[in-house]
Amino acid sequence: MKKVAVVKGSEVSIGPFYLEDFIQDKESRAIVTVTKKELKKLAENLKLDYTDREIALSKKLLNAYLSKR
């Protein structure tokens, strides 16, 4: 059960209702990451030669870029 606090009417403050205070940006909620599997498939589709080391570096760079965005 939740506890309920009883207050007097004089203790309550009344202010304007701003809808923006309750809405979150969809972009900030979505966490986008790139996987090695996705990068390998992309490289194969583009017919690019790659090594596992290059894929790992690409993954780190892209995830860092997307997290700061």
Helices and strands as residue ranges (DSSP letters): G 9-11, G 19-22, H 26-29, H 36-45, H 52-68
